[in-house]
Amino acid sequence: MTIFLTGLICGSLDCMAALLLFTSFTKQKPAALFLYIASAAFGPKAFRGGRRMVIWGIGFHFLIALIWTALYFQIFTPVLPDQTPIVLNAVSYGIIIWLVMNLVILPLSKAERRPFSLPLAIINMLILIIAIGIPCAYVARHFVE
């Protein structure tokens, strides 16, 4: 239950940050972000799928957050020394997530490729550090035996 609740927290924090970043940079409606997420599985037809594809995108977003949360608890936590600072764990995990998502997962998906932007990459890494890394590291340290 701890992993599930932490995954919901991480997914919610990441969702809020991603929506804020997406809508401020693109000036598009929030639904467009979830259509892009759905397009990773459904390809370009996701953009013609309406509300159903928005729901798929939201579902995929939270599923991905839950998977990253579970991976932290199952793989990352056991290999860390007990006294490693939470912030260091969060930073390293956020960067790992960004690298795997952008260098492995997204290139293998059906989503349209986006040009690389260093400022956006740094912002996205910071979001992952804050939204997923910190909650996972904190909960693992304080609430898991």
Secondary structure, 3 states (H helix, E strand, C coil): CHHHHHHHHHHHHHHHHHHHHHHHHHCCCHHHHHHHHHHHHHHHHHHHCHHHHHHHHHHHHHHHHHHHHHHHHHHHHHHCCCCCCHHHHHHHHHHHHHHHHHHHHHHHCCCCCCCCCHHHHHHHHHHHHHHHHHHHHHHHHHHCC
